[in-house]
Amino acid sequence: MTKSAITVSGLRKAYQDKVVLDGIDFEVAAGTVFSLLGPNGAGKTTTVNVLTTLMRADGGTVRVAGHDIATEAKAVRAAIGVTGQFAAVDELLTGQENLRLMVDLSGVRDGERVVTELLERFELTASADKPAATYSGGMRRKLDLAMTLVGNPSIIFLDEPTTGLDPRSRHTMWSIIRGLVADGVTIFLTTQYLEEADQLADRVAVLDQGRLVAQGTPDELKRQIPGTHIRLRFTTVTELDAAARAFPDATRDDEALALRVPGDGGTKSLRAVLDRLDEHSLSAEECSVHTPDLDDVFLALTGHTAEVAK
């Protein structure tokens, strides 16, 4: 049985008369990436603040790394690391000095070795003696995450860790996150990039107006949304007309000379489409299976697009 790194039951939080978290429940398996999605104001940051002991819950129980956040807050803090949307580095210090400061604050043994290994791991060795103020956004974010790892936490909370980064820096962060998980670290990720959750998360939960409206793997959530289809593209209008007669339930795109045939994304439905083409002596120039992405899931569940959610 997989060990749980985080267990949340009936979590509630309100600010005066505004309920932010309305009794949410979820579990995060150790050594996995769990992504919490939701529009602005849905309660994502409040959830992170409660789970990291920065804020008290009004109700419910939460265990992080096996410890109750209400009665064992110190043990929880010793087991976790937190990296926010904005890199929390001292820009007047060099990258190496930032890491040494964290080593001194954490009381880690063999600190120089730890600093050297982290600089190498995050490819910051060449810039180690330069002030953090001269670092690019991606480099600062890497340094911030390296500082989080000084205490060797078993659970890391990443609150929108790639916001504002260029695509190359974002992919570098993804590689680092995958490496951490491969080493057995548990990642709790909030992100405004649905592609990021799709790429990294083992499980996703969608939070909207203080309630969890869906949970599952990215594929499980996408299968809940209608819209999976097989796209057939032809070379002539004559072929398209013939195919449209063979597939009366398909949606036609005359400009692209294509048909969208409803399907479930499985091999059986694909085989049935190909067999019907053969029966009518038809051949498609291109054939591809299209499934809804997390943007479609997000829109269906919250009524907002990802752009609005940002």
Contacts in CASP RR format, 6 or more apart in sequence:
PFRMAT RR
TARGET T0000
AUTHOR 0000-0000-0000
METHOD contacts of the structure
MODEL  1
MTKSAITVSGLRKAYQDKVVLDGIDFEVAAGTVFSLLGPNGAGKTTTVNV
LTTLMRADGGTVRVAGHDIATEAKAVRAAIGVTGQFAAVDELLTGQENLR
LMVDLSGVRDGERVVTELLERFELTASADKPAATYSGGMRRKLDLAMTLV
GNPSIIFLDEPTTGLDPRSRHTMWSIIRGLVADGVTIFLTTQYLEEADQL
ADRVAVLDQGRLVAQGTPDELKRQIPGTHIRLRFTTVTELDAAARAFPDA
TRDDEALALRVPGDGGTKSLRAVLDRLDEHSLSAEECSVHTPDLDDVFLA
LTGHTAEVAK
2 29 0 8 1.000
2 30 0 8 1.000
3 29 0 8 1.000
3 30 0 8 1.000
4 27 0 8 1.000
4 28 0 8 1.000
4 29 0 8 1.000
4 30 0 8 1.000
4 63 0 8 1.000
4 66 0 8 1.000
5 28 0 8 1.000
5 29 0 8 1.000
5 30 0 8 1.000
5 31 0 8 1.000
5 32 0 8 1.000
5 64 0 8 1.000
5 65 0 8 1.000
5 154 0 8 1.000
5 155 0 8 1.000
5 186 0 8 1.000
6 26 0 8 1.000
6 27 0 8 1.000
6 28 0 8 1.000
6 34 0 8 1.000
6 51 0 8 1.000
6 62 0 8 1.000
6 63 0 8 1.000
6 64 0 8 1.000
6 65 0 8 1.000
6 155 0 8 1.000
6 186 0 8 1.000
6 188 0 8 1.000
7 27 0 8 1.000
7 28 0 8 1.000
7 61 0 8 1.000
7 62 0 8 1.000
7 63 0 8 1.000
7 66 0 8 1.000
8 24 0 8 1.000
8 25 0 8 1.000
8 26 0 8 1.000
8 27 0 8 1.000
8 51 0 8 1.000
8 61 0 8 1.000
8 62 0 8 1.000
9 25 0 8 1.000
9 60 0 8 1.000
9 61 0 8 1.000
9 62 0 8 1.000
10 23 0 8 1.000
10 24 0 8 1.000
10 25 0 8 1.000
10 59 0 8 1.000
10 60 0 8 1.000
10 61 0 8 1.000
11 21 0 8 1.000
11 23 0 8 1.000
11 24 0 8 1.000
11 25 0 8 1.000
11 47 0 8 1.000
11 50 0 8 1.000
11 57 0 8 1.000
11 59 0 8 1.000
11 60 0 8 1.000
11 61 0 8 1.000
11 62 0 8 1.000
12 19 0 8 1.000
12 21 0 8 1.000
12 22 0 8 1.000
12 23 0 8 1.000
12 57 0 8 1.000
12 58 0 8 1.000
12 59 0 8 1.000
12 60 0 8 1.000
13 19 0 8 1.000
13 20 0 8 1.000
13 21 0 8 1.000
13 46 0 8 1.000
13 50 0 8 1.000
13 55 0 8 1.000
13 57 0 8 1.000
13 58 0 8 1.000
13 59 0 8 1.000
14 20 0 8 1.000
14 21 0 8 1.000
14 58 0 8 1.000
19 210 0 8 1.000
20 41 0 8 1.000
20 43 0 8 1.000
20 46 0 8 1.000
20 210 0 8 1.000
21 43 0 8 1.000
21 46 0 8 1.000
21 47 0 8 1.000
21 50 0 8 1.000
21 57 0 8 1.000
21 210 0 8 1.000
22 209 0 8 1.000
22 210 0 8 1.000
22 211 0 8 1.000
23 59 0 8 1.000
23 60 0 8 1.000
23 210 0 8 1.000
23 211 0 8 1.000
24 47 0 8 1.000
24 207 0 8 1.000
24 210 0 8 1.000
24 211 0 8 1.000
24 212 0 8 1.000
25 212 0 8 1.000
26 34 0 8 1.000
26 205 0 8 1.000
26 212 0 8 1.000
26 215 0 8 1.000
28 34 0 8 1.000
28 186 0 8 1.000
28 188 0 8 1.000
28 203 0 8 1.000
29 186 0 8 1.000
29 202 0 8 1.000
29 203 0 8 1.000
30 154 0 8 1.000
30 184 0 8 1.000
30 186 0 8 1.000
31 181 0 8 1.000
31 184 0 8 1.000
31 185 0 8 1.000
31 186 0 8 1.000
31 187 0 8 1.000
32 181 0 8 1.000
32 186 0 8 1.000
32 187 0 8 1.000
32 202 0 8 1.000
32 203 0 8 1.000
33 177 0 8 1.000
33 181 0 8 1.000
33 186 0 8 1.000
33 187 0 8 1.000
33 189 0 8 1.000
33 200 0 8 1.000
33 201 0 8 1.000
33 202 0 8 1.000
33 203 0 8 1.000
34 186 0 8 1.000
34 187 0 8 1.000
34 188 0 8 1.000
34 189 0 8 1.000
34 201 0 8 1.000
34 202 0 8 1.000
34 203 0 8 1.000
34 204 0 8 1.000
34 205 0 8 1.000
35 189 0 8 1.000
35 190 0 8 1.000
35 191 0 8 1.000
35 196 0 8 1.000
35 197 0 8 1.000
35 200 0 8 1.000
35 201 0 8 1.000
35 203 0 8 1.000
35 204 0 8 1.000
35 205 0 8 1.000
36 44 0 8 1.000
36 47 0 8 1.000
36 48 0 8 1.000
36 188 0 8 1.000
36 189 0 8 1.000
36 190 0 8 1.000
36 204 0 8 1.000
36 205 0 8 1.000
36 207 0 8 1.000
37 44 0 8 1.000
37 190 0 8 1.000
37 191 0 8 1.000
37 194 0 8 1.000
37 197 0 8 1.000
37 204 0 8 1.000
37 205 0 8 1.000
37 206 0 8 1.000
37 207 0 8 1.000
37 294 0 8 1.000
37 298 0 8 1.000
37 309 0 8 1.000
38 44 0 8 1.000
38 206 0 8 1.000
38 207 0 8 1.000
38 208 0 8 1.000
38 298 0 8 1.000
38 302 0 8 1.000
38 309 0 8 1.000
39 208 0 8 1.000
39 302 0 8 1.000
39 304 0 8 1.000
39 308 0 8 1.000
39 309 0 8 1.000
40 309 0 8 1.000
40 310 0 8 1.000
42 207 0 8 1.000
42 208 0 8 1.000
42 209 0 8 1.000
42 210 0 8 1.000
42 302 0 8 1.000
43 207 0 8 1.000
43 210 0 8 1.000
44 159 0 8 1.000
44 190 0 8 1.000
44 207 0 8 1.000
45 159 0 8 1.000
45 190 0 8 1.000
46 55 0 8 1.000
47 190 0 8 1.000
47 207 0 8 1.000
48 82 0 8 1.000
48 157 0 8 1.000
48 159 0 8 1.000
48 188 0 8 1.000
48 190 0 8 1.000
49 55 0 8 1.000
50 56 0 8 1.000
50 57 0 8 1.000
50 62 0 8 1.000
50 69 0 8 1.000
51 62 0 8 1.000
51 64 0 8 1.000
51 69 0 8 1.000
51 157 0 8 1.000
51 188 0 8 1.000
52 76 0 8 1.000
52 77 0 8 1.000
52 80 0 8 1.000
52 81 0 8 1.000
52 82 0 8 1.000
52 157 0 8 1.000
53 69 0 8 1.000
53 73 0 8 1.000
53 76 0 8 1.000
53 77 0 8 1.000
56 70 0 8 1.000
57 69 0 8 1.000
57 70 0 8 1.000
61 68 0 8 1.000
61 70 0 8 1.000
62 68 0 8 1.000
62 69 0 8 1.000
62 70 0 8 1.000
63 69 0 8 1.000
64 76 0 8 1.000
64 79 0 8 1.000
64 80 0 8 1.000
64 155 0 8 1.000
65 75 0 8 1.000
65 76 0 8 1.000
65 79 0 8 1.000
65 80 0 8 1.000
65 154 0 8 1.000
65 155 0 8 1.000
67 75 0 8 1.000
67 76 0 8 1.000
67 79 0 8 1.000
69 76 0 8 1.000
79 153 0 8 1.000
79 154 0 8 1.000
79 155 0 8 1.000
80 153 0 8 1.000
80 154 0 8 1.000
80 155 0 8 1.000
80 156 0 8 1.000
80 157 0 8 1.000
81 148 0 8 1.000
81 149 0 8 1.000
81 151 0 8 1.000
81 153 0 8 1.000
81 155 0 8 1.000
81 156 0 8 1.000
81 157 0 8 1.000
82 148 0 8 1.000
82 156 0 8 1.000
82 157 0 8 1.000
82 159 0 8 1.000
83 141 0 8 1.000
83 144 0 8 1.000
83 145 0 8 1.000
83 148 0 8 1.000
83 156 0 8 1.000
83 157 0 8 1.000
83 158 0 8 1.000
83 159 0 8 1.000
83 161 0 8 1.000
84 144 0 8 1.000
84 157 0 8 1.000
84 158 0 8 1.000
84 159 0 8 1.000
84 160 0 8 1.000
84 161 0 8 1.000
85 159 0 8 1.000
85 160 0 8 1.000
85 161 0 8 1.000
85 163 0 8 1.000
87 137 0 8 1.000
87 140 0 8 1.000
87 141 0 8 1.000
87 143 0 8 1.000
87 144 0 8 1.000
88 144 0 8 1.000
88 147 0 8 1.000
89 95 0 8 1.000
89 98 0 8 1.000
89 132 0 8 1.000
89 135 0 8 1.000
89 140 0 8 1.000
89 143 0 8 1.000
89 144 0 8 1.000
89 147 0 8 1.000
90 97 0 8 1.000
90 98 0 8 1.000
90 101 0 8 1.000
90 132 0 8 1.000
91 131 0 8 1.000
91 132 0 8 1.000
91 133 0 8 1.000
92 131 0 8 1.000
92 132 0 8 1.000
92 133 0 8 1.000
93 101 0 8 1.000
93 131 0 8 1.000
93 132 0 8 1.000
94 128 0 8 1.000
94 129 0 8 1.000
94 130 0 8 1.000
94 131 0 8 1.000
94 132 0 8 1.000
95 119 0 8 1.000
95 124 0 8 1.000
95 127 0 8 1.000
95 128 0 8 1.000
95 129 0 8 1.000
95 130 0 8 1.000
95 131 0 8 1.000
95 132 0 8 1.000
95 135 0 8 1.000
95 143 0 8 1.000
96 115 0 8 1.000
96 119 0 8 1.000
96 128 0 8 1.000
96 129 0 8 1.000
98 132 0 8 1.000
98 143 0 8 1.000
98 147 0 8 1.000
99 114 0 8 1.000
99 115 0 8 1.000
99 118 0 8 1.000
99 119 0 8 1.000
99 143 0 8 1.000
99 146 0 8 1.000
99 147 0 8 1.000
99 150 0 8 1.000
100 111 0 8 1.000
100 115 0 8 1.000
102 147 0 8 1.000
102 150 0 8 1.000
102 151 0 8 1.000
103 111 0 8 1.000
103 114 0 8 1.000
103 115 0 8 1.000
103 150 0 8 1.000
106 150 0 8 1.000
106 151 0 8 1.000
108 114 0 8 1.000
108 150 0 8 1.000
108 151 0 8 1.000
108 152 0 8 1.000
114 150 0 8 1.000
118 124 0 8 1.000
118 146 0 8 1.000
118 149 0 8 1.000
118 150 0 8 1.000
119 125 0 8 1.000
119 128 0 8 1.000
119 146 0 8 1.000
121 146 0 8 1.000
122 142 0 8 1.000
122 143 0 8 1.000
122 145 0 8 1.000
122 146 0 8 1.000
122 176 0 8 1.000
123 142 0 8 1.000
124 139 0 8 1.000
124 142 0 8 1.000
124 143 0 8 1.000
124 146 0 8 1.000
127 134 0 8 1.000
127 135 0 8 1.000
127 139 0 8 1.000
132 140 0 8 1.000
132 143 0 8 1.000
135 143 0 8 1.000
136 169 0 8 1.000
137 164 0 8 1.000
137 165 0 8 1.000
137 169 0 8 1.000
138 165 0 8 1.000
138 166 0 8 1.000
138 169 0 8 1.000
138 172 0 8 1.000
138 173 0 8 1.000
141 161 0 8 1.000
141 162 0 8 1.000
141 165 0 8 1.000
141 169 0 8 1.000
141 173 0 8 1.000
142 172 0 8 1.000
142 173 0 8 1.000
142 176 0 8 1.000
145 156 0 8 1.000
145 158 0 8 1.000
145 161 0 8 1.000
145 173 0 8 1.000
145 176 0 8 1.000
148 156 0 8 1.000
149 156 0 8 1.000
149 180 0 8 1.000
153 185 0 8 1.000
154 184 0 8 1.000
154 185 0 8 1.000
154 186 0 8 1.000
155 185 0 8 1.000
155 186 0 8 1.000
155 187 0 8 1.000
155 188 0 8 1.000
156 180 0 8 1.000
156 185 0 8 1.000
156 186 0 8 1.000
156 187 0 8 1.000
156 188 0 8 1.000
157 188 0 8 1.000
158 177 0 8 1.000
158 187 0 8 1.000
158 188 0 8 1.000
158 189 0 8 1.000
158 190 0 8 1.000
158 191 0 8 1.000
159 190 0 8 1.000
160 190 0 8 1.000
160 191 0 8 1.000
160 192 0 8 1.000
161 173 0 8 1.000
161 177 0 8 1.000
161 189 0 8 1.000
161 191 0 8 1.000
162 169 0 8 1.000
162 170 0 8 1.000
162 173 0 8 1.000
162 174 0 8 1.000
162 191 0 8 1.000
162 193 0 8 1.000
162 196 0 8 1.000
163 192 0 8 1.000
165 173 0 8 1.000
170 193 0 8 1.000
170 196 0 8 1.000
174 196 0 8 1.000
174 199 0 8 1.000
174 200 0 8 1.000
177 187 0 8 1.000
177 189 0 8 1.000
177 200 0 8 1.000
178 200 0 8 1.000
180 187 0 8 1.000
181 187 0 8 1.000
187 200 0 8 1.000
189 196 0 8 1.000
189 197 0 8 1.000
189 200 0 8 1.000
189 201 0 8 1.000
191 197 0 8 1.000
192 306 0 8 1.000
192 309 0 8 1.000
192 310 0 8 1.000
193 306 0 8 1.000
194 293 0 8 1.000
194 294 0 8 1.000
194 295 0 8 1.000
194 298 0 8 1.000
194 306 0 8 1.000
195 293 0 8 1.000
195 294 0 8 1.000
197 204 0 8 1.000
197 218 0 8 1.000
197 294 0 8 1.000
198 218 0 8 1.000
198 293 0 8 1.000
198 294 0 8 1.000
201 217 0 8 1.000
201 218 0 8 1.000
202 217 0 8 1.000
203 215 0 8 1.000
203 216 0 8 1.000
203 217 0 8 1.000
204 214 0 8 1.000
204 215 0 8 1.000
204 216 0 8 1.000
204 217 0 8 1.000
204 218 0 8 1.000
204 221 0 8 1.000
204 294 0 8 1.000
205 212 0 8 1.000
205 214 0 8 1.000
205 215 0 8 1.000
205 216 0 8 1.000
206 212 0 8 1.000
206 213 0 8 1.000
206 214 0 8 1.000
206 215 0 8 1.000
206 221 0 8 1.000
206 297 0 8 1.000
206 298 0 8 1.000
206 301 0 8 1.000
206 302 0 8 1.000
207 213 0 8 1.000
208 301 0 8 1.000
208 302 0 8 1.000
213 301 0 8 1.000
213 302 0 8 1.000
214 221 0 8 1.000
214 224 0 8 1.000
214 297 0 8 1.000
214 301 0 8 1.000
218 294 0 8 1.000
221 294 0 8 1.000
221 297 0 8 1.000
222 291 0 8 1.000
222 292 0 8 1.000
222 293 0 8 1.000
222 294 0 8 1.000
222 296 0 8 1.000
222 297 0 8 1.000
223 291 0 8 1.000
224 297 0 8 1.000
224 300 0 8 1.000
225 292 0 8 1.000
225 296 0 8 1.000
225 297 0 8 1.000
225 300 0 8 1.000
226 292 0 8 1.000
227 262 0 8 1.000
227 290 0 8 1.000
227 291 0 8 1.000
227 292 0 8 1.000
227 296 0 8 1.000
228 262 0 8 1.000
228 263 0 8 1.000
228 264 0 8 1.000
228 265 0 8 1.000
228 289 0 8 1.000
228 290 0 8 1.000
228 291 0 8 1.000
228 292 0 8 1.000
229 251 0 8 1.000
229 260 0 8 1.000
229 261 0 8 1.000
229 262 0 8 1.000
229 263 0 8 1.000
229 289 0 8 1.000
229 290 0 8 1.000
230 260 0 8 1.000
230 261 0 8 1.000
230 263 0 8 1.000
230 265 0 8 1.000
230 269 0 8 1.000
230 270 0 8 1.000
230 273 0 8 1.000
230 287 0 8 1.000
230 288 0 8 1.000
230 289 0 8 1.000
230 290 0 8 1.000
231 258 0 8 1.000
231 259 0 8 1.000
231 260 0 8 1.000
231 261 0 8 1.000
231 286 0 8 1.000
231 287 0 8 1.000
231 288 0 8 1.000
231 289 0 8 1.000
231 290 0 8 1.000
232 243 0 8 1.000
232 250 0 8 1.000
232 258 0 8 1.000
232 259 0 8 1.000
232 261 0 8 1.000
232 273 0 8 1.000
232 277 0 8 1.000
232 284 0 8 1.000
232 286 0 8 1.000
232 287 0 8 1.000
233 256 0 8 1.000
233 257 0 8 1.000
233 258 0 8 1.000
233 284 0 8 1.000
233 285 0 8 1.000
233 286 0 8 1.000
233 287 0 8 1.000
234 240 0 8 1.000
234 243 0 8 1.000
234 257 0 8 1.000
234 258 0 8 1.000
234 259 0 8 1.000
234 284 0 8 1.000
234 285 0 8 1.000
235 257 0 8 1.000
235 285 0 8 1.000
236 257 0 8 1.000
237 254 0 8 1.000
237 257 0 8 1.000
239 257 0 8 1.000
239 282 0 8 1.000
239 283 0 8 1.000
240 252 0 8 1.000
240 254 0 8 1.000
240 257 0 8 1.000
240 258 0 8 1.000
240 259 0 8 1.000
242 280 0 8 1.000
242 282 0 8 1.000
243 250 0 8 1.000
243 259 0 8 1.000
243 277 0 8 1.000
243 280 0 8 1.000
243 282 0 8 1.000
243 284 0 8 1.000
244 250 0 8 1.000
244 252 0 8 1.000
244 259 0 8 1.000
246 276 0 8 1.000
246 277 0 8 1.000
246 279 0 8 1.000
246 280 0 8 1.000
246 282 0 8 1.000
247 259 0 8 1.000
247 261 0 8 1.000
247 273 0 8 1.000
247 276 0 8 1.000
249 261 0 8 1.000
249 262 0 8 1.000
250 259 0 8 1.000
250 260 0 8 1.000
250 261 0 8 1.000
250 262 0 8 1.000
251 259 0 8 1.000
251 260 0 8 1.000
252 258 0 8 1.000
252 259 0 8 1.000
252 260 0 8 1.000
253 259 0 8 1.000
253 260 0 8 1.000
260 290 0 8 1.000
261 273 0 8 1.000
263 269 0 8 1.000
265 289 0 8 1.000
265 291 0 8 1.000
266 289 0 8 1.000
270 289 0 8 1.000
273 287 0 8 1.000
274 287 0 8 1.000
277 283 0 8 1.000
277 284 0 8 1.000
294 306 0 8 1.000
295 305 0 8 1.000
295 306 0 8 1.000
298 304 0 8 1.000
298 305 0 8 1.000
298 306 0 8 1.000
298 309 0 8 1.000
299 305 0 8 1.000
299 306 0 8 1.000
302 309 0 8 1.000
END
